[in-house]
Each structure stands twice: as structure tokens, then as C-alpha cells.
Amino acid sequence: MSIALVLACFWVLAATIVAMLPMHRQYVPGVMLLVAAPVLIGFIGWQHGALLGGVALFGFLSMFRRPLRHFYRKARGLEIEEVRE
């Protein structure tokens, strides 16, 4: 298995652990995972091609759909949902 896929597996495990944390403790590690994901997806795409890179992008978008929707709505100046704890 390539280093890109090993790193992706560790990223998924880290994201799963962060998801189990209480909401107020998810922000810092969640943002770090959110920032690291495009680099990792690019690395996967570079090593394995666009198809596997697209699969990784789809998985990322699936896991982070709510934070990405929040940032999109904030950038567009639309109403933002409140965080439920």
C-alpha cells in the first residue's frame, strides 16, 4: 500500500475519533483535519490518478458536509444555522 493511502487511513481514523468528542472539543482538531484534507487528496490524486483522487474527494465532502455548508453560507452572506450541542 502506498504512503498516500496509509496517510488517508490514519486521517479517517483521526476524523472518526474527533467525531466522538464533545462538540466544544471538536473545533481545533476538526479544523486541522479540514485543512489537511486537500493536501492529502492531492497527494492521493498525484500517486494514484484522478479517479482515486475523486473518490477521496467524495469521501471528504461526505464527512465534512455540514462544516463546508456552514462556510459556504457564511461566505454568501446567508442565514447560518446555530450549532446544537
SVG drawing of the C-alpha trace seen along z (x, -y; Angstrom):
<svg xmlns="http://www.w3.org/2000/svg" viewBox="-31 -39 36 41">
<polyline fill="none" stroke="black" stroke-width="0.4" points="0.0,0.0 1.3,-3.4 2.2,-6.1 -0.7,-8.3 -3.2,-5.5 -1.7,-4.8 -1.9,-8.5 -5.5,-8.5 -6.3,-5.6 -4.8,-7.5 -6.8,-10.6 -10.0,-8.6 -9.2,-7.2 -8.4,-10.6 -11.6,-12.1 -13.6,-9.2 -12.0,-9.9 -12.7,-13.6 -16.3,-12.9 -16.7,-11.1 -15.5,-14.1 -18.0,-16.5 -18.9,-19.4 -16.9,-22.0 -13.7,-19.9 -14.1,-19.1 -13.3,-22.6 -9.4,-22.7 -8.8,-19.1 -11.6,-19.3 -10.2,-22.4 -6.8,-20.8 -8.3,-17.8 -10.2,-20.1 -7.0,-22.0 -5.0,-18.7 -7.6,-17.0 -7.0,-18.9 -3.2,-18.2 -3.9,-14.6 -6.4,-14.3 -3.9,-16.0 -1.2,-13.5 -3.6,-10.6 -4.5,-12.0 -0.9,-12.5 0.2,-9.0 -2.9,-7.1 -4.6,-9.2 -7.7,-11.3 -10.2,-8.5 -9.0,-7.6 -8.4,-11.3 -12.1,-11.9 -13.1,-9.0 -11.1,-10.6 -12.7,-14.0 -16.1,-12.5 -15.4,-10.8 -14.1,-14.1 -17.1,-16.0 -19.3,-13.4 -17.6,-13.6 -17.4,-17.4 -20.7,-18.3 -22.0,-20.4 -18.9,-22.5 -18.4,-23.1 -22.1,-24.1 -21.6,-26.5 -18.6,-28.1 -20.4,-28.4 -23.4,-30.0 -21.2,-32.4 -19.3,-33.4 -22.5,-34.1 -24.0,-36.1 -26.9,-33.7 -28.5,-32.8 -26.3,-30.4 -27.7,-27.6 -26.8,-27.5 -24.7,-24.8 -26.5,-22.2 -24.7,-20.6"/>
</svg>
